[in-house]
Every structure is written in C-alpha cells, then in structure tokens.
C-alpha cells in the first residue's frame, strides 16, 4: 500500500510539472487557438474529450472554416449521445463548435454536459414528427449561411443580443 501511495504521489507530481499554467484556462482545459484546433481535427490528432473553451472572440476565425466539406474522423463526442458518429464534415463540426460557444455564453441557456450543445454535430429537420437527420451538402450550406448571417447581426445588435438567438431559427433545421 505504501508503494502505491508513493507511485500515485510521483505520478501526480509529474503531471503537475508537465502542465504549464499558461496553457490552461481557469477550469484546467487546454488553451488552443482556432487554427491549431482545425489543423488537429483535419489530421485526426485532436485529443481532448471536450470542445475547446473558445469565446465569441473566436467565432470569426471559426466561421472561416464553416463551409469546409472535408471529412474528419477523430473528434470529441457527447458522452450522453446514444450512438457514436464515425465521421463528420469539418465545417459542420466547426458550426457545432460555434453553437457550443453561443450556448455557453448565453446566460439563459439550459445547462450543458461538458461543452456539447447537442447530442451530435448533425442537423435534424426541425418540424418533423419523427427524428429525421440531414447530412447532405445542401443542409450544411444552409446552416453555414445561417451562422454567417447570425454573426453579422452582432455588428448591429451586439454580442449579448445574438447569443440568445438560435442561428438556425429561420431554417428547417435544428441540432440533433
């Protein structure tokens, strides 16, 4: 038992030394810039189990990638999701990341599990009587235009106003 305590103590010290305080936010999440995030997603090397703690200041850089149709294979998933998605268009995942920022910064939003804004980075038909997922290029393009238009409204009404608005509200889609 004494050896186990010593081993745990040594591991704790090594982990603490390996973590640089400048590389983490106040909740211990790794800080990362948008370009690095996107490159890691493209390479399949993004290792965190959560979405990055981006803020509204990162949204313009994220929007630069929102129409990208490149398929990614390794990305964080909501642990409460009933199924695991094997792949996702990079742009759709970036839109989901923006939705995470929006929901985290919207003080009236429901609490989230980790930073996941929904079960999956996929759209569903909003008014369907049953769950109908839409994973085609057309729905992705509609969602990208909706988020770009939503962000442009921040120049008129301010950040606080748009964070409480669903960018997809005028589309036939919602997040699943």
Secondary structure, 3 states (H helix, E strand, C coil): CHHHHHHHHHHHHHHHHHCCHHHECCCCCECCCHHHHHHHHHHCCCCCCCCCCCCHHHHHHHHCCCCCCCEECCCCCCCCCCCCCCCEEHHHHHHHHHHHHHHHHCCCCCCCECCECCCCCCEEECCCCCCCEECCHHHHHHHHHHHHHHHHCHHHHCHHHHHCCCCCCCCCEEEC
